[in-house]
């Protein structure tokens, strides 16, 4: 993944013929009304809330009202511990919440990618006495998760940056589950306490499948849990539809699986980040178009930063994990597979919001 937090100028490409391929555009659900200011919030049942950034919101340019404010409020309510693994941080709301938690006696610990360690906000945490550990690896410490009081997990595609929360398309999940929190804490301790990153991590997830309300959630950390193999299996099992939102999509096995199901009659639609398509020669975009698939470039001036698949309108794949070999083999990543129709419905609505803004 590019380390730049600011998108390059979008390249306008003609996709009219791909858009009008016979039968390629499935019926759309009624659009959810957009709020006056972000974020877009969906409840997916007991224990699971889903936040989507809204770069088009009137107050997004003022960097207020985004998903970071909900996360900051949760950190403000922490009583014992806050553990953070985040690729980058420059949101003052999150920095200030962590500083306040530390000041009132909450144990705060942070892991980040070493290339971002000299950022002002990380240095503010270090100056206050909060331990901040860098990965010192060639691959990325690309996670974006927070564990609060060993009960709440916040995770998704959103970096804790102004761009991530206000200019880019992202998701942030708030999940209440002690079993899930235990999974994330084991992964955090590997990095923070054992200095194990990337290919050196071990498959130690204690609860690989957890229940959150009515949802069943599979938990994967990369590279140790070999998430790609599971994703190929999920895609190959699709019977009706595959929708995806992809910042980076260069993984041939995943692309091949999608093309196989499309050839078998499964409805496929996707949106990919234009800057990545224009700059990455390994992208699956051209192969999707050559196969006649309904795949568009995003229309956001920021980044379309989701890493989402929705399968048969009942299974959601999301997390920090881009659909790339780097995510599978080198980076520290996390990925959730959520079996729940309410969660799938929320992500389908987000898919169409992004898709409709990507049309020529």
C-alpha positions as a Markdown table, in Angstrom:
| # | Residue | x | y | z |
|---|---|---|---|---|
| 1 | Unk | 0.0 | 0.0 | 0.0 |
| 2 | Unk | 1.2 | 3.5 | -0.8 |
| 3 | Unk | 2.4 | 5.4 | 2.3 |
| 4 | Unk | 1.1 | 8.7 | 0.9 |
| 5 | Unk | -2.0 | 9.9 | 2.8 |
| 6 | Unk | -3.0 | 12.3 | 0.0 |
| 7 | Unk | -4.4 | 10.9 | -3.2 |
| 8 | Unk | -3.0 | 11.8 | -6.6 |
| 9 | Unk | -5.2 | 13.5 | -9.1 |
| 10 | Unk | -7.8 | 11.2 | -10.4 |
| 11 | Unk | -7.5 | 9.9 | -14.0 |
| 12 | Unk | -10.7 | 10.0 | -16.0 |
| 13 | Unk | -11.2 | 6.8 | -17.9 |
| 14 | Unk | -14.1 | 5.9 | -20.2 |
| 15 | Unk | -16.0 | 3.0 | -18.7 |
| 16 | Unk | -19.3 | 3.5 | -20.5 |
| 17 | Unk | -19.2 | 0.3 | -22.4 |
| 18 | Unk | -18.4 | -1.8 | -19.3 |
| 19 | Unk | -21.2 | -0.1 | -17.3 |
| 20 | Unk | -23.7 | -1.0 | -20.0 |
| 21 | Unk | -22.8 | -4.6 | -20.5 |
| 22 | Unk | -25.9 | -6.6 | -20.7 |
| 23 | Unk | -27.1 | -7.7 | -17.3 |
| 24 | Unk | -24.1 | -6.3 | -15.5 |
| 25 | Unk | -25.8 | -3.9 | -13.1 |
| 26 | Unk | -28.0 | -5.5 | -10.5 |
| 27 | Unk | -30.9 | -3.8 | -8.9 |
| 28 | Unk | -30.0 | -1.3 | -6.2 |
| 29 | Unk | -31.7 | -1.0 | -2.8 |
| 30 | Unk | -33.3 | 2.2 | -1.8 |
| 31 | Unk | -30.5 | 4.7 | -0.8 |
| 32 | Unk | -30.1 | 5.6 | 2.8 |
| 33 | Unk | -30.6 | 9.3 | 3.4 |
| 34 | Unk | -27.3 | 11.0 | 4.1 |
| 35 | Unk | -26.9 | 13.0 | 7.3 |
| 36 | Unk | -26.1 | 16.7 | 7.3 |
| 37 | Unk | -22.6 | 15.8 | 8.6 |
| 38 | Unk | -20.8 | 12.5 | 8.9 |
| 39 | Unk | -20.4 | 9.8 | 9.9 |
| 40 | Unk | -23.0 | 7.4 | 8.5 |
| 41 | Unk | -23.8 | 5.0 | 11.3 |
| 42 | Unk | -25.5 | 1.6 | 11.0 |
| 43 | Unk | -26.4 | -0.8 | 13.9 |
| 44 | Unk | -26.0 | -4.4 | 12.9 |
| 45 | Unk | -27.5 | -5.9 | 15.9 |
| 46 | Unk | -26.5 | -6.4 | 19.5 |
| 47 | Unk | -22.8 | -5.7 | 20.1 |
| 48 | Unk | -21.9 | -4.4 | 16.6 |
| 49 | Unk | -22.1 | -0.9 | 15.2 |
| 50 | Unk | -20.7 | 0.2 | 11.9 |
| 51 | Unk | -19.4 | 3.6 | 11.0 |
| 52 | Unk | -18.8 | 4.9 | 7.4 |
| 53 | Unk | -16.9 | 8.1 | 6.6 |
| 54 | Unk | -18.8 | 10.6 | 4.5 |
| 55 | Unk | -16.3 | 12.8 | 2.6 |
| 56 | Unk | -19.3 | 14.7 | 1.0 |
| 57 | Unk | -20.7 | 15.8 | 4.3 |
| 58 | Unk | -20.9 | 19.6 | 4.7 |
| 59 | Unk | -18.6 | 19.6 | 7.8 |
| 60 | Unk | -16.1 | 17.1 | 6.6 |
| 61 | Unk | -13.9 | 19.9 | 5.3 |
| 62 | Unk | -13.8 | 21.2 | 8.9 |
| 63 | Unk | -12.6 | 17.8 | 10.2 |
| 64 | Unk | -15.5 | 17.5 | 12.7 |
| 65 | Unk | -18.3 | 15.0 | 13.1 |
| 66 | Unk | -16.5 | 11.9 | 11.8 |
| 67 | Unk | -16.1 | 8.4 | 13.2 |
| 68 | Unk | -13.1 | 9.4 | 15.2 |
| 69 | Unk | -15.3 | 11.3 | 17.6 |
| 70 | Unk | -17.2 | 8.1 | 18.5 |
| 71 | Unk | -13.9 | 6.3 | 19.1 |
| 72 | Unk | -12.5 | 9.2 | 21.1 |
| 73 | Unk | -15.6 | 9.1 | 23.3 |
| 74 | Unk | -15.1 | 5.4 | 23.9 |
| 75 | Unk | -11.5 | 6.0 | 24.9 |
| 76 | Unk | -12.7 | 8.8 | 27.2 |
| 77 | Unk | -14.9 | 6.2 | 28.9 |
| 78 | Unk | -12.1 | 3.6 | 29.4 |
| 79 | Unk | -11.5 | 2.6 | 33.0 |
| 80 | Unk | -8.5 | 0.3 | 32.9 |
| 81 | Unk | -6.7 | -0.3 | 29.5 |
| 82 | Unk | -6.5 | 1.1 | 26.0 |
| 83 | Unk | -4.3 | -0.8 | 23.5 |
| 84 | Unk | -3.8 | 0.7 | 20.1 |
| 85 | Unk | -2.3 | -0.8 | 16.9 |
| 86 | Unk | -2.4 | 1.8 | 14.2 |
| 87 | Unk | -0.5 | 2.4 | 11.0 |
| 88 | Unk | -0.6 | 6.2 | 11.4 |
| 89 | Unk | -2.1 | 8.9 | 13.7 |
| 90 | Unk | -2.6 | 12.6 | 13.3 |
| 91 | Unk | -6.1 | 13.0 | 14.5 |
| 92 | Unk | -6.0 | 15.3 | 17.5 |
| 93 | Unk | -9.3 | 13.9 | 18.8 |
| 94 | Unk | -7.7 | 10.4 | 19.3 |
| 95 | Unk | -4.3 | 11.8 | 20.5 |
| 96 | Unk | -6.1 | 14.0 | 23.1 |
| 97 | Unk | -8.3 | 11.1 | 24.2 |
| 98 | Unk | -5.3 | 8.9 | 24.7 |
| 99 | Unk | -3.4 | 11.6 | 26.6 |
| 100 | Unk | -6.5 | 12.1 | 28.9 |
| 101 | Unk | -6.8 | 8.4 | 29.5 |
| 102 | Unk | -3.2 | 8.2 | 30.5 |
| 103 | Unk | -3.4 | 11.2 | 32.8 |
| 104 | Unk | -6.3 | 9.7 | 34.7 |
| 105 | Unk | -4.4 | 6.4 | 35.3 |
| 106 | Unk | -5.6 | 4.2 | 32.4 |
| 107 | Unk | -2.9 | 2.0 | 31.0 |
| 108 | Unk | -2.3 | 3.1 | 27.4 |
| 109 | Unk | 0.0 | 1.3 | 25.0 |
| 110 | Unk | 0.6 | 1.9 | 21.3 |
| 111 | Unk | 2.1 | 0.0 | 18.4 |
| 112 | Unk | 2.7 | 1.6 | 15.0 |
| 113 | Unk | 4.7 | 1.4 | 11.8 |
| 114 | Unk | 8.2 | 2.7 | 12.4 |
| 115 | Unk | 8.1 | 5.0 | 9.4 |
| 116 | Unk | 5.4 | 7.1 | 11.0 |
| 117 | Unk | 6.9 | 7.1 | 14.5 |
| 118 | Unk | 8.4 | 10.5 | 14.2 |
| 119 | Unk | 4.9 | 12.1 | 13.6 |
| 120 | Unk | 4.0 | 14.9 | 16.0 |
| 121 | Unk | 1.0 | 13.1 | 17.5 |
| 122 | Unk | 3.1 | 10.0 | 18.3 |
| 123 | Unk | 5.8 | 12.2 | 19.8 |
| 124 | Unk | 3.2 | 13.9 | 22.0 |
| 125 | Unk | 2.2 | 10.5 | 23.4 |
| 126 | Unk | 5.8 | 9.5 | 24.0 |
| 127 | Unk | 6.5 | 12.8 | 25.7 |
| 128 | Unk | 3.6 | 12.2 | 28.1 |
| 129 | Unk | 5.1 | 8.8 | 29.0 |
| 130 | Unk | 2.9 | 6.5 | 26.9 |
| 131 | Unk | 4.9 | 3.6 | 25.5 |
| 132 | Unk | 4.9 | 3.6 | 21.7 |
| 133 | Unk | 6.6 | 0.8 | 19.8 |
| 134 | Unk | 7.6 | 0.7 | 16.1 |
| 135 | Unk | 7.7 | -2.4 | 14.1 |
| 136 | Unk | 11.2 | -1.9 | 12.5 |
| 137 | Unk | 10.2 | -4.2 | 9.6 |
| 138 | Unk | 10.3 | -3.9 | 5.9 |
| 139 | Unk | 6.6 | -4.8 | 5.7 |
| 140 | Unk | 4.0 | -2.5 | 7.2 |
| 141 | Unk | 2.4 | -2.6 | 10.6 |
| 142 | Unk | -0.8 | -1.8 | 8.8 |
| 143 | Unk | -3.4 | -2.6 | 11.5 |
| 144 | Unk | -6.0 | -0.1 | 12.6 |
| 145 | Unk | -7.5 | -1.4 | 15.9 |
| 146 | Unk | -8.1 | -0.4 | 19.5 |
| 147 | Unk | -8.9 | -2.6 | 22.4 |
| 148 | Unk | -10.7 | -0.9 | 25.4 |
| 149 | Unk | -10.9 | -2.6 | 28.8 |
| 150 | Unk | -10.4 | -6.0 | 27.2 |
| 151 | Unk | -14.0 | -5.9 | 26.0 |
| 152 | Unk | -14.5 | -3.4 | 23.2 |
| 153 | Unk | -12.7 | -3.7 | 19.8 |
| 154 | Unk | -12.7 | -0.9 | 17.2 |
| 155 | Unk | -11.3 | -1.9 | 13.8 |
| 156 | Unk | -11.8 | -1.5 | 10.1 |
| 157 | Unk | -10.1 | 0.3 | 7.2 |
| 158 | Unk | -9.8 | 3.8 | 8.7 |
| 159 | Unk | -6.4 | 5.1 | 9.6 |
| 160 | Unk | -6.5 | 7.5 | 12.5 |
| 161 | Unk | -5.7 | 10.4 | 10.3 |
| 162 | Unk | -7.6 | 13.5 | 9.1 |
| 163 | Unk | -7.6 | 12.1 | 5.6 |
| 164 | Unk | -8.8 | 8.7 | 6.8 |
| 165 | Unk | -11.7 | 10.0 | 8.8 |
| 166 | Unk | -12.8 | 12.9 | 6.6 |
| 167 | Unk | -11.5 | 12.7 | 3.0 |
| 168 | Unk | -11.3 | 9.0 | 2.3 |
| 169 | Unk | -14.0 | 6.3 | 2.1 |
| 170 | Unk | -13.5 | 4.1 | 5.1 |
| 171 | Unk | -15.3 | 1.9 | 7.6 |
| 172 | Unk | -14.9 | 1.6 | 11.4 |
| 173 | Unk | -16.5 | -1.2 | 13.4 |
| 174 | Unk | -17.3 | -1.1 | 17.1 |
| 175 | Unk | -17.7 | -4.6 | 18.5 |
| 176 | Unk | -18.4 | -5.6 | 22.1 |
| 177 | Unk | -17.1 | -9.1 | 22.8 |
| 178 | Unk | -14.6 | -10.4 | 25.4 |
| 179 | Unk | -13.7 | -13.3 | 23.1 |
| 180 | Unk | -13.0 | -11.0 | 20.2 |
| 181 | Unk | -11.0 | -8.6 | 22.5 |
| 182 | Unk | -9.0 | -11.6 | 23.7 |
| 183 | Unk | -8.1 | -12.4 | 20.0 |
| 184 | Unk | -6.9 | -8.9 | 19.3 |
| 185 | Unk | -5.1 | -8.6 | 22.7 |
| 186 | Unk | -3.1 | -11.8 | 21.9 |
| 187 | Unk | -2.1 | -10.2 | 18.5 |
| 188 | Unk | -1.2 | -6.9 | 20.2 |
| 189 | Unk | 1.0 | -8.6 | 22.8 |
| 190 | Unk | 2.9 | -10.5 | 20.1 |
| 191 | Unk | 3.9 | -7.1 | 18.7 |
| 192 | Unk | 4.2 | -5.0 | 21.8 |
| 193 | Unk | 5.6 | -7.4 | 24.4 |
| 194 | Unk | 7.3 | -10.0 | 22.2 |
| 195 | Unk | 8.5 | -7.8 | 19.3 |
| 196 | Unk | 7.1 | -10.2 | 16.8 |
| 197 | Unk | 5.9 | -8.6 | 13.5 |
| 198 | Unk | 5.1 | -9.6 | 10.0 |
| 199 | Unk | 6.4 | -13.1 | 9.0 |
| 200 | Unk | 7.7 | -13.7 | 12.5 |
| 201 | Unk | 4.2 | -13.8 | 14.1 |
| 202 | Unk | 2.6 | -17.0 | 15.1 |
| 203 | Unk | -1.0 | -18.4 | 14.6 |
| 204 | Unk | -2.1 | -18.1 | 18.2 |
| 205 | Unk | -5.7 | -16.7 | 17.8 |
| 206 | Unk | -7.5 | -18.2 | 20.8 |
| 207 | Unk | -11.1 | -17.7 | 19.5 |
| 208 | Unk | -11.0 | -17.9 | 15.7 |
| 209 | Unk | -14.8 | -17.9 | 15.5 |
| 210 | Unk | -16.9 | -15.8 | 17.9 |
| 211 | Unk | -20.5 | -14.9 | 18.3 |
| 212 | Unk | -21.5 | -11.2 | 18.5 |
| 213 | Unk | -25.3 | -11.0 | 19.1 |
| 214 | Unk | -26.8 | -12.9 | 16.2 |
| 215 | Unk | -23.6 | -12.5 | 14.0 |
| 216 | Unk | -20.9 | -15.2 | 13.6 |
| 217 | Unk | -17.5 | -13.6 | 13.2 |
| 218 | Unk | -14.4 | -15.3 | 11.9 |
| 219 | Unk | -11.1 | -13.6 | 13.0 |
| 220 | Unk | -7.9 | -13.6 | 10.9 |
| 221 | Unk | -4.5 | -11.9 | 11.4 |
| 222 | Unk | -2.0 | -11.7 | 8.7 |
| 223 | Unk | 0.4 | -13.2 | 7.7 |
| 224 | Unk | 0.1 | -15.9 | 10.3 |
| 225 | Unk | -3.5 | -17.0 | 9.6 |
| 226 | Unk | -3.3 | -17.3 | 5.8 |
| 227 | Unk | -6.4 | -15.2 | 5.2 |
| 228 | Unk | -6.2 | -15.4 | 1.4 |
| 229 | Unk | -6.9 | -19.1 | 1.4 |
| 230 | Unk | -10.2 | -18.5 | 3.3 |
| 231 | Unk | -11.2 | -15.6 | 1.0 |
| 232 | Unk | -10.7 | -17.8 | -2.1 |
| 233 | Unk | -13.0 | -20.4 | -0.5 |
| 234 | Unk | -15.6 | -17.8 | 0.4 |
| 235 | Unk | -15.6 | -16.4 | -3.1 |
| 236 | Unk | -15.8 | -19.8 | -4.7 |
| 237 | Unk | -18.8 | -20.6 | -2.6 |
| 238 | Unk | -20.7 | -17.5 | -3.8 |
| 239 | Unk | -24.1 | -18.5 | -5.3 |
| 240 | Unk | -25.7 | -15.1 | -6.2 |
| 241 | Unk | -23.6 | -12.0 | -5.8 |
| 242 | Unk | -20.1 | -10.6 | -5.0 |
| 243 | Unk | -19.8 | -6.9 | -4.4 |
| 244 | Unk | -16.4 | -5.4 | -3.5 |
| 245 | Unk | -14.7 | -2.1 | -2.7 |
| 246 | Unk | -11.0 | -2.3 | -3.0 |
| 247 | Unk | -8.2 | 0.3 | -2.4 |
| 248 | Unk | -5.6 | -2.2 | -3.7 |
| 249 | Unk | -6.5 | -5.3 | -5.6 |
| 250 | Unk | -3.4 | -7.2 | -6.9 |
| 251 | Unk | -4.0 | -10.7 | -5.6 |
| 252 | Unk | -4.3 | -13.0 | -8.6 |
| 253 | Unk | -5.9 | -15.9 | -6.6 |
| 254 | Unk | -8.7 | -13.6 | -5.4 |
| 255 | Unk | -9.2 | -12.1 | -8.9 |
| 256 | Unk | -9.3 | -15.5 | -10.5 |
| 257 | Unk | -11.9 | -16.7 | -8.0 |
| 258 | Unk | -14.2 | -13.7 | -8.8 |
| 259 | Unk | -13.8 | -14.2 | -12.5 |
| 260 | Unk | -14.7 | -17.9 | -12.0 |
| 261 | Unk | -17.9 | -17.1 | -10.2 |
| 262 | Unk | -18.8 | -14.4 | -12.7 |
| 263 | Unk | -18.4 | -16.9 | -15.5 |
| 264 | Unk | -20.7 | -19.2 | -13.6 |
| 265 | Unk | -23.4 | -16.5 | -13.6 |
| 266 | Unk | -22.8 | -14.9 | -10.2 |
| 267 | Unk | -23.5 | -11.1 | -10.2 |
| 268 | Unk | -20.3 | -9.2 | -9.7 |
| 269 | Unk | -19.9 | -5.5 | -9.2 |
| 270 | Unk | -16.9 | -3.5 | -7.8 |
| 271 | Unk | -15.3 | -0.2 | -7.2 |
| 272 | Unk | -11.5 | 0.3 | -7.1 |
| 273 | Unk | -9.4 | 3.2 | -6.1 |
| 274 | Unk | -8.4 | 5.2 | -9.3 |
| 275 | Unk | -4.9 | 6.2 | -8.0 |
| 276 | Unk | -3.9 | 2.6 | -7.3 |
| 277 | Unk | -5.2 | 1.4 | -10.7 |
| 278 | Unk | -3.2 | 4.1 | -12.5 |
| 279 | Unk | 0.0 | 3.6 | -10.5 |
| 280 | Unk | 0.1 | -0.2 | -9.9 |
| 281 | Unk | 0.9 | -2.4 | -12.9 |
| 282 | Unk | -0.1 | -5.5 | -10.9 |
| 283 | Unk | -3.8 | -4.4 | -10.5 |
| 284 | Unk | -6.6 | -6.8 | -11.3 |
| 285 | Unk | -8.6 | -3.9 | -12.8 |
| 286 | Unk | -7.8 | -4.6 | -16.5 |
| 287 | Unk | -8.3 | -8.3 | -16.1 |
| 288 | Unk | -11.8 | -7.6 | -14.6 |
| 289 | Unk | -12.7 | -5.4 | -17.6 |
| 290 | Unk | -11.4 | -7.9 | -20.1 |
| 291 | Unk | -13.7 | -10.5 | -18.4 |
| 292 | Unk | -16.6 | -8.1 | -18.9 |
| 293 | Unk | -17.1 | -7.4 | -15.2 |
| 294 | Unk | -18.9 | -4.4 | -13.9 |
| 295 | Unk | -15.9 | -2.7 | -12.1 |
| 296 | Unk | -15.6 | 1.0 | -11.9 |
| 297 | Unk | -13.0 | 3.5 | -10.7 |
| 298 | Unk | -14.0 | 5.6 | -7.7 |
| 299 | Unk | -15.2 | 9.2 | -7.9 |
| 300 | Unk | -13.8 | 10.5 | -4.6 |
| 301 | Unk | -11.2 | 13.2 | -4.6 |
| 302 | Unk | -9.7 | 11.5 | -1.6 |
| 303 | Unk | -9.0 | 7.7 | -1.4 |
| 304 | Unk | -11.5 | 4.9 | -1.8 |
| 305 | Unk | -9.8 | 3.1 | 1.0 |
| 306 | Unk | -12.2 | 0.3 | 1.8 |
| 307 | Unk | -11.1 | -3.3 | 1.8 |
| 308 | Unk | -14.6 | -4.9 | 1.6 |
| 309 | Unk | -16.3 | -7.9 | 0.0 |
| 310 | Unk | -20.0 | -8.7 | 0.4 |
| 311 | Unk | -20.9 | -12.2 | -0.6 |
| 312 | Unk | -24.5 | -13.3 | -1.3 |
| 313 | Unk | -25.7 | -10.3 | 0.7 |
| 314 | Unk | -25.1 | -12.2 | 3.9 |
| 315 | Unk | -21.3 | -12.3 | 4.4 |
| 316 | Unk | -19.0 | -9.3 | 4.9 |
| 317 | Unk | -15.2 | -9.3 | 4.6 |
| 318 | Unk | -13.5 | -6.2 | 6.1 |
| 319 | Unk | -10.5 | -5.0 | 8.0 |
| 320 | Unk | -7.1 | -3.5 | 7.3 |
| 321 | Unk | -6.2 | -6.3 | 4.8 |
| 322 | Unk | -5.8 | -5.1 | 1.2 |
| 323 | Unk | -6.3 | -7.7 | -1.5 |
| 324 | Unk | -2.6 | -8.0 | -2.2 |
| 325 | Unk | 0.4 | -10.3 | -1.7 |
| 326 | Unk | 1.9 | -7.7 | 0.7 |
| 327 | Unk | -1.1 | -8.0 | 3.0 |
| 328 | Unk | -1.0 | -11.8 | 2.8 |
| 329 | Unk | 2.8 | -12.3 | 3.2 |
| 330 | Unk | 4.5 | -9.3 | 4.8 |
| 331 | Unk | 2.3 | -6.8 | 6.6 |
| 332 | Unk | 0.7 | -7.0 | 10.0 |
| 333 | Unk | -3.0 | -7.0 | 9.2 |
| 334 | Unk | -6.4 | -8.0 | 10.6 |
| 335 | Unk | -9.5 | -9.2 | 8.8 |
| 336 | Unk | -13.0 | -10.1 | 9.9 |
| 337 | Unk | -15.5 | -12.3 | 8.1 |
| 338 | Unk | -18.9 | -11.4 | 9.4 |
| 339 | Unk | -21.9 | -13.7 | 8.8 |
| 340 | Unk | -24.9 | -11.5 | 9.3 |
| 341 | Unk | -27.5 | -10.1 | 7.0 |
| 342 | Unk | -27.9 | -6.8 | 9.0 |
| 343 | Unk | -24.1 | -6.2 | 8.7 |
| 344 | Unk | -24.2 | -7.2 | 5.0 |
| 345 | Unk | -27.2 | -4.8 | 4.4 |
| 346 | Unk | -25.2 | -1.9 | 5.9 |
| 347 | Unk | -22.2 | -2.6 | 3.7 |
| 348 | Unk | -24.4 | -3.0 | 0.6 |
| 349 | Unk | -25.8 | 0.5 | 1.2 |
| 350 | Unk | -22.2 | 1.8 | 1.5 |
| 351 | Unk | -21.3 | 0.0 | -1.7 |
| 352 | Unk | -24.0 | 1.7 | -3.6 |
| 353 | Unk | -23.1 | 5.1 | -2.2 |
| 354 | Unk | -19.6 | 4.7 | -3.4 |
| 355 | Unk | -20.6 | 3.0 | -6.7 |
| 356 | Unk | -23.1 | 5.8 | -7.6 |
| 357 | Unk | -20.5 | 8.4 | -7.2 |
| 358 | Unk | -18.1 | 6.4 | -9.4 |
| 359 | Unk | -20.3 | 6.5 | -12.4 |
| 360 | Unk | -19.1 | 8.5 | -15.4 |
